[in-house]
Amino acid sequence: MEVSTILSHIDSGHMALPEFQRGYVWNRDQVRSFFDSLYRRHPVGSLLVWATESKTAVHRGDGNLAAGVVKLLLDGQQRITSLYGVVRGRAPKFFEGNAQAFTGLYFNLDSQQFTFYMPTIMKDDPLWVSVTEVMQKGNDGVGDFVQRFSSSPDLLAKSGLYISRLSKLLGIKDIRFNIEDVTGEDKNIDIVVEIFNKVNSGGTKLSKGDLALAKICAEWPDARDQMKAKLKEWEDAGYKFNLDWLLRSVNTILTGEAKFQFLHHKTTEEISDALKRANKNIDNCLNVIAGRLGIDHDQVLFGRFAIPVMVRYLDQCNCTLNEIERDKLLFWYAQAGMWGRFSTSTESTIDKDLAALEAPGNKLDNLLEQLRLWHGGLRVEPAHFKGWSQGARFYPVLYMLTRMGGARDWGSGIPLKASLLGRMNKLEVHHIFPKSRLYKAGYNRAQVNALANFCFLTKDTNLAISNRYPEDYFEQIEANHPGALASQWIPMDRELWKIENYLRFLEARQLLLAEEANKRMIELLHGNDDWMKGPVKEPVVKVVPGSISSDEEEKELEELMSWMREQELPEGIMSYDFSDENTGEQLAVFDLAWPNGVQEELTEPAAVLLNEPAETISVANKGGFRCFTSVKAFKQYVFEEILKEEVLINEKY
């Protein structure tokens, strides 16, 4: 089938993309190389399509399918999307991805090279022609391009050669692709997905969640859109989740299992109903976690994979929990988050907790007993607050304590409870002992950014304090708002407020924080502290390498994330907690990381590590991350290997 016919079939709805296909992932270098191969008439492979009835075909995008038999692309999406984007000058209706990958492709009539538009090289040069413009004008427009040579006798003399090359470029639309059909009544969604994964064995296969969603969408085409709409709603509220995570909660409600395979034989009605129940119960979970624990945004939402378990429990109870049951469930959630219950082997851990809900006896007691057997004692010890940086495991715990208890702002004296403040952007992390003062006094990075040196204040208060010594500004706070210091677990021994006694200050505050954590946990148990008794696992005090060490670094990384948004690429995760997948032990904190790759699951994991010691870089390398020690180097990588642009990174970047 000729390229022009294929593109016409896409316009008319005779050819489309199956719902289970992932979005467009090619970069500019791949598009450029593909068009070079087409121009030179090199082999470009065949297409594999699923020929199926239009009325039962589940396709991507909002375009209408033609009546009768339609062809859904199983292999060839990237090539055909690139052709369509360049020839038509717009993306097809089924498109999902970065349109910049095929926007602005130019061809040099002299060198016969394809390159994406660069004004410094191509502006006012008649030898560079827009491929899209050539395709749009067709043979009738060849004269328009020749007219450009009239001002130059040398170019005009070679116009015959250039016309030949323009014709060859236009001839790309006449190239024929061999099309192989997958057809027959026996070719159901299961078989087709299996075929799809086999032909894509060299690329990215569908995840288990993708496979489950593909089968759901085969019977319920609107499923993906409904789920994405709910994910957008949560994102607007400050929580970023993905389709797999939401589907996990649907699965636990409907099947009582974590593994997606148990969804395969459920009806559309059952799945639709389970999605409604999952959405309702997730909303309830987020509301009680935010309202009671104060964990009200994504950056401090530890233990997010505990939520599918909570959703299953709430569904079983039909959301009719009394206050004691609600708080006991929150106690389990907080404890699971503290100890990294779901840091590794997520599916098997969820399955164990789901099984506990089905066991005889009190469901919540079963969950807590399993947690205690797994971790040991559930009491918090001062050493648990010896971590450092915002990537520390107990950083969300510090935030939770601030929002749960009577912690007060040092500038206004008002409580910092969740009910009185909005999202995290109204609170800022404050270094009690200023970083600049500590570095000047000779303290190291881990000491300067110790968790016990953090507290949360309003932005105005943080700015007002600036980099003054605690022995200076503490006295003023205590005079203006008596008790505000103690409300943030500041030891009131004034000798500890001096910078030379900083390490003693940390030890004293760690003790106060541990006491407060245990107090709040017992409060959730409504005074019944039996679950807090028993042998305590002695914390292993280990300095975990890595993490953001200065305001300048943080600003630089935030600007990088903003730049990534401009490129329509994922932002990455700040202060990424890199853990041992078998034990859950925290191994390092990376400044900014893309654990699934900048192009998810298509490129290797990447990490930006600014001013990090060799130890952090070594941990990242061993973990399979590609490391960049400067923003400039990372941007060069994005340009050259993701966007595939020939750009020299200058001071602008």
N, C-alpha and C positions, 0 to 999 in steps of 0.2 A: 504494500500500500504506500502511495506517495505521501511525502510529508504534508503537502497542501491538503490532501484528502483527510489525513489524520486530524489536522487542525480544524478542518471544516466539521468533522465528526464530533470534535469536542464542543464546537460552537452550537451544533444542532442537538447535542445531548445523546448522540449515538455512542460516544466514548467518554468514560469518566473514571474516577478513582474510587476504589472500594473504601468503605468507612474505616477499615482497620489499618489502612496504610498510614504511616507516619508522614509528617510534613516534609517540605522541600528542604534538603540539607546541603546541596552543592554550594561550593564557593566559586569565586570569580575565576580562579585558575582552572577549575574543572570545566566551567562554561567556555572559557577561551580555548582550552585544548580540544574540547568537543567540536567547536565550530571550525577550528583549524583542520581537524580530521574530516569533517564534512566537506570543507572546501577542497581539500586535497583528494577527496573520494576514497579515503581509507575505510576499512570495515568498521562499522559502528554498532554491530550486534543486532539481534532481533528483538522483538517485543513479545511478551507473554501476556495474554489477556484471558479473562474469565468471561466467556460468552454465556449470558444468563438473561432470564426474562426481566424486562424493565419493571414490571409491577412488583417483583420480589427483590430487586436489587437495592442494596443499601449502599449509598454512595456518599462521598465527602462533598461538602459545599452546598450552596443553596440553588444551584442550577437545576433546571428540570431535565429529566431524562426523556428521550424519545420513546414512542410506543414500540412494542415488540422486543426483539433481542438486542441487548446492548453489550458493549465490551468494556469490562473494568480492568484497568491496567494492574497487572501483578508485578511485572518487571519491565522497567522502562520509564518510570515516573520522572526521574531526574532529567533524562534526555528529552522527553516530550515536553515537560514543563519549561525547560530551557529554550527549546525550539519555539514553543508557543509565546513565551515571554519576549523573545527577541523579535520574532517575525510579526507578531500582532502588536507589540509595543505595550502590552499589559499582561497581567497574570491571569491564568484561567480561573474560573469560578471555584474550582476545588482547591485553590492554592492556600497553603499555610507555610510560612517561612519568611526569609529575608529577600525581598524583591530586588535589593541592591545587587544581588549576585548576578543578575542578568540585565540590569539597567545600565545603558550607556556603553554598549559594546561598539567599538570602531574598528575599521579595516583600512590598512594602508595600501593604496593602489600600486605603490612602487615596490615596497618590501614584501607585500602580501602577508603582513602580520596582523593578528587580532590583538587589540589592547583596549582596556576600558578608558574612558575619556579622562584625559589630563590636560587641562586648559593651557598650562605652560608649554606643552609640546604641540598640541593640536590646533589651538586657536589660530584662525586665519591661514591654515595650511590646507590647500584644496586636495592634497593627496590623502588626507584622512577623511573617511566618509562614515557616517552613522549606518551601521548594519540595519537597524530598524527602519531608518529613512529609505534605504535602498529597497528593502523588502516591501515597504508600504507603497512606494511609487511604481515598482515593477519595471517592466521593459519600457513603458511609455515615459518613464522618468530618467532614462539613461542620458538623454540629451541635456537635461538640467545639470547633471554632474559634469558633462563635457564642457558646458558653457563656462564653468569655473576656470578652465585652463586658457581661456581666450586672452588673458592679459600676459601670458607667458609663452613665448614662441617655443621654448624647449619642451614645455609640458604639452603644448598643442601638437607638437610633432609626434609625441608618443600617445596621442589620444586613442589611436586604434588599439594599442596594447591595453590601455586602461579600460576601454569599452569591453574588450574580451574578458578582462578580469571581473568587471562588474557583472557581465552575463554569467560567468562561472559562479560568482557569489549568489546571484539570483537563482541559479540552478539548484541550489541547496533544497529549494522547495519541491524540486522534482525527484529528489532521491527517494528510492523505494526501501522501505523497511519490511523485512520478512516478519510476518505475524503468526505466532503459534497460539492456537485456541485451546483453552481448557473448557470442555463442554460436556454435557450429559446430565441426566437426571440424578445420577449418583454423586455429582460434585457438589456436596453441601458445604456449608461454611467450615466445618472441621477439616475436611479434605483440602479445601482451597487454602486455608491458613497453613496447613502442613506443607503444601506445595510452595506457598509463598516463602516460608522459612527456609525451605531447601534451596530455592533459587537465589535467596539472599544470604546464603551461608557465609559468603565472604564479607558481608556487611553487618548491619545491625539487625538482629532478629527482634521479633516482638517479645516484650516482657510477658510474664505470666498475667499481669494486670491487663496488658494490651490484648492478649488472647481472650481473656474473659470478657473484656469490653467489646471486642469484635463480635463475639457470639451474641452478646446482649443486643448490640446495635443491629444485628441481622434481623431480629424480630421487632426491635424497638428503636427506630432510627433517631428519635429525639433524645435518647438517653445521654449521649455525650454532651449535647448542648445544655440539657437540664443540669447535669453535674457541673459543667463549666460555669454556668450562671451562679450556682451556689458557691463554688470556689471563689468566684469574683466577689460575691457578697461578703465572704469571710475575709478576703484580702482587704477589702475596703474598711473592714473593722479592725485590721491590724494583724491578721493571722494568714500566713501563706501555707497552704496545703496543696497537694497534687492529686491527680485522678486516682492513682494507686491507693493513696491513703484513704480517700473517701470510699472507694470501692471496698477497701478492707473492712470498713465499718458496716457497709451494706452486707457484706459477706458474713460478718460475725452475727448480725441480727438474724439473717435468713437461715444460716446453716449451723451456727454455733462453732464454726471452724475458721482458722486463719487462712488456709490454703484456698486459692481461687478455684481450683478444680471442682470444688463442691458446688460452685455456682452454675456449672455447665448445664445441668439438667433442670434448672428452675425456669418456670414460665415467665413471660413478660409481666403478667399481672403480679406475680409474686415479687419479682425484682423491683417493679415500680412502687409497690407498696412498701417494700423494705427500704427503698431510697427515701421515701417520705418519712418513714420512722427514723432512719439514720439521721437525716437532716435535723429533725425535731430534737432528737436526743443529743446530737453534737452541739446544737445551740444551747441546750440545757447544761451540758457539761461545761462549755466555755463560759456560760453565765455564772455558774456556781464557782468555777475556778477563779474567775475574775472577781466576782463579788465577795467571796469568802476568803480566798487566798491572795487576792490582789494581783494575780498573774494575768495581766490584761493586754499583752501583745506578744508577737511572735518571738522576739529576741530572748524572752525569759520563759517561754513555754517549754519547760523541760518535760521529758516523758510523754511526748505527743502520741506514742504508740500504746500508751496506757489507755488512751481515749476509746479506741475500738472495744476494749474490754469493758470500760465503763458504760459505753453505749449498749452493749449486750445486757449488762445488769439492769440499766434503767429501763430497757425495753421489756425485760422480764417482769419488772415491778410496775410497768405502766406509768413510770415517773411519779409514783405515789410514795415518796420517801418522807419519813418524818425527819426532824432536825438531827436527831442522833445518828440515824442511818446515813443521812447526807454527809455529815461531818466525818463519819467513819470511812466512807468511801473516799472523801478528800484526804484523809489521813493516809490511806493506802496509796492514792495518787502521788501525794507529796513524797512519801517514803520511796516509792518506785522511782521517782525522778531523782531524788537525792543520791541514790546508790547506783544509778545507771542500769536499772532493771532491763530496759529495752535497747541498750547500746549495741548489743550483738544478737545474732540468731533471732531476729525479730519474729519470724513466723512461729518457730518452735516455742518461744517464750510466751507469745500470745496464746498459743494452743494450750500450754500448761495452765495458764490463768483461766482460760475458758473452761477447761476441764474442772478446775476448782469450783467454778460457779455451778457445775452440774452435779458435783459430789453431794452426798447426804450432809445434812447439818446446815448451819448458818453460812450463807454464801460469802458474806464479808469476812467472817472469821476464817473461812477456808482460804480466801485470798491472802489474808494477813499471815496466816500460818505458813503458807507456801513462801511468801516473801521473807519471813524470818528464817525459815530453814535454808533458803538460798543465800541470804546475806549474813545471818547471825543477828546480834543485837541491833535494835532499832534506835538506840539513843545516839544523840549527836555529841561528839567530843570536841574540845577546843582545837585539837589537831586537824579536824576536818575543815577548819577555816584558815589553814596555813597555805592554801593555794594562792596563786597570784594571777592577775589579769582578768579581763572580762570573760575569758574562756574557761575560767576555773569552774569546776563542777558545782561549787557552792555559791557562785555568783547569783544565780536565780533565787537561791535560798535567802541571800541577803536582801534581795529586792522583795521577796515574799514577806519577810519579817518586817520590813519597812512599811509595807502596805497593810499587813494584818494587825500590827500592834499600835502603840501610841506614839510612834516616831513623829517628831514635829520638825517643821522647817526652821532653820536657824535665823532666817531673816524676818519672817512674818510670825513665827510661833504657831502657825496653824498645823493641825494634824495632816499627815500625808496619806491618809487612808484612801482606799480605792474609790469610795463613795464621794469623796470630796475633790478628786483630781481626775483629769481625763487620761489620755494616753501617755505613753512614755515620753513623747516629745515635750511634755510639760515638766518632766523631771530630768535632771542631769546627774551623771556620776561625778562626785566631788572627791578629790584627793585631800584627805584631812591634813596631812603634812604635805605641803606643795612639792611637786616633783622636782622643780628646779632647785629648791633648797636642799632636798635630800641628796640629789646628785652632787651638788656642791660640797655637801658634808661627807661624801665618799661612800654612800650606800649604793649597792648594786641594783640592777634592773628588777630582779625578782623582789627585792626588799621594797623598792620604791613603789612598785605596782602590786604590793601585797593586798589580798582581799580585805584584810582587817584595816587597811588604810582607806577603804572606800566607804562613802555614804551617799545617800541620794538627797538632793536639794532642788529647789526650783531654780530656774535659769538665772533669775535676777539675783538671788542670794549667792549663787556660785560666782557670778561676775563681781559682786560686791566684795566678797572675801578675797578674791584674786590670789596672790601667792604669799599672803602673810603667814607668819608663824602661828601655830595654835596657841602658844602661851600668850600671844597678843590678842587674837580675835576671839578666843574662847572666853576670856573675861568679859568682853563686851556682850557676847551672846547670853552668858549666864545672868548678866545684869539686866538685859532687856527682856529675856524670856527664861525665867528660872525653871530649871528642870528640862529644858530643850536639849541640852547636851546629853544628859543621862538617858533621855528618851531614844537617843541614837546609839546607846551602849558605849558612851565615852567614859573611860575610867576617870573618876573625879580627883585622883591624886595629882595635884598640880606639878609635881616633880616629873610625872610622865608626859607632861605637855611640852617638855623641852626636847629639842631635836637630838641632843646627845643621849637621851633615854628612849629614843624611838623604838628600838627593838623590844624593850620592856613594855612600852605602850601597846605594841602589837600583841604580845602575849596576854596582857591584861584584857584587851578588847576581845580576843578570841575566846577567852573564858566567858565573858559576858554574852557574847553572841551564841555560844553553845547553850548557855543557860536559857536564853530567850527562845532558841529553837525548840528545846525540849519542853519549855513551858507552853509554847503554841501547839506543839504536837499533843500534849496532854489535854489542852483545851479542846482540840478536835475530838478527843476521846471522851469529852465531858467528865473529866476527872478520873476515869477508869484507866489507870496507867499500867495495867497488867501487860499490855503489849510492849511497854517500854522497859520491862524488866528482863532479866536474863543476861547471859554473858555478852560482853561487848567486844566486837572485833577491833583489836587495836589498830588505829589508822596507821598506814604506812606513809610517813612523811617523805615526800619526794618532790623535788623541784622539777616541775614539768617545763621543758624548754619552749620558747616561743611566745608570741603575742605582741600586740601593739604596745609600744613603749612611750609614746609621746603624742601630744595634741597635733603636732606637725604630721606625724605618720598617719594618724587617724584622718586628718583633713585630706591628705594626699590620696588615701585609699577611698574616701568618700567621693572625691573628684573623679577617681578612676571608675567607680561604680556608675556615676552619672554619665561619664563618657561611654561606658558599655551600653547604657540605656539608649544613648544617641545612635549607637551602631545597631540597635535592635538585637542585642545579645544579652544573655543572662548576667546579672550583676555579680554573682558569687556570694559567698558566705563570709561575713566578717568574724574574726576570732573563732575560726573553725576548730572544733574539738575533734582531734584525730585520736582514735582509740583502737586498742587491740580488738580485732573482730571476734576473737575467741573468748577473752576474759573480760572485755569491757574496760580494761585499765586505760586511763588517759595517758597517751604517749607524748603528745605535743599539742600546742595551740598555734595554728597557722594564721598569719595576719589576714589574708584573704584567700579563699580557696574555691575551686570548682571541682568538687569530688567526683562528679560524673563527666567532667570535661566541659570546655566552653561550648562545644557542640555536643550536647548530652549523648553519652555512650558512643559517640563517633570519634572523638578525640580523647587523648589521655587526660587523666586528672591533672589539674594545674594549680599552682599555689604561688602567690606573690609574697615574698618574705623579705621585708625591709629591715636592714640593720640587724639581721639575725646571726647568731653564732653558727659555726660549722655543725654543731650538734643538731640544731633544728633542721638544717638543710639535709643532713644525713638521714634523719628520721623520715623526712618527706620523700627523699629519693628512694629509700627502701620501701616506702609505702606505695611506690608507683607514680608519684606526682612529678610532673615536670616543673622545675623551680625557676622562678625569676626573682632576682634580687633588686630590681628597680622597676618602676612603673614604665620607664622608657623601653626597657627590654621586653616587657609584657606587651606593650602596644605594638612594637615591631612584630612580635609573634602573631598578634591578632591580625595585623595588616597583611602579613606575608602568607600565613598558613590558614587563617580562617576566612578573612575577606578576600585574600589573594590580590591585594593591591600592591603595586610597586611604588611605595611611598618611603621617602627618606625621613625618618623621625627627626624633627628639628626642635628648637626650643619651644615652639607652640605646643608640643605634646609632652 
